[in-house]
């Protein structure tokens, strides 16, 4: 992911999310970039095939508050 996104600007961090129990990838992650670079990457990489899968690239939104689990 770092190499793919770095074609469009400076990549600050990459976090691929994995399942806690199995350790397998959950199929999504987060790439942090500078604002202008991120816009270019979103435009260029959304709906592009990579590694046999179609990428869905968009800006992360804050997580909605969840009720307590107890």
N, C-alpha and C positions, 0 to 999 in steps of 0.2 A: 504494500500500500504506500509506503514511504516513497519508493521510487516512482510509482505511478503518479501520485499527487505532486511530487516535487517538480514535475515538468511544467506545472502551472504556477509555481511560486515557492516561497519558503514554508516548509512544514515544521510546525512547532512541536507537535506530538501526535502519536498514533496510538489508539487503544482499541484492540479487537476484543469483543466480549465473548467469554466462554461460559459454558454451563458449570455451575459449582460442583455438581455431583459427578458428571462424566468427564469434564475437562475439554469436551468437544466445543468447537466454535458454534455460536448461536446464530451466525449469519449476518451480524451487523457489528458496526464499530464506529469510532469517532476519530476524525482527523482534524486537528486544530491548525489553522493557518491564519495569516494576517488577512484582514477584511477584503482588500482588493483582490488578493490572490485567491481567496476562498470563492469569491464570486466567479472568477474565471474558471476554477476547477469544477464548480457546480455546473456551469454552462457547458463545459466541454465533456464531462464524464457522466452526466445523468443519462441513464438508459443505454450505456455502452456495455458491450460484452467483455468480460474479463474472467479468465480462468474457467470458462464454461458457464458463467452466471451473468445475468444482467444486473449491472450496478444501479442502485437507486441512490442518488446523491442529492442531499438537501441540507438546509441549515437546521441545526439542532434547536429544539424548542425546550424551554424549562419544563420539568416534570410537574404535573398537576399534583397537588397535595392528596395524600391517601389517608383514609381513616385508619385508626390504630388496629393492629392485627389481633388484639386480645379482647 
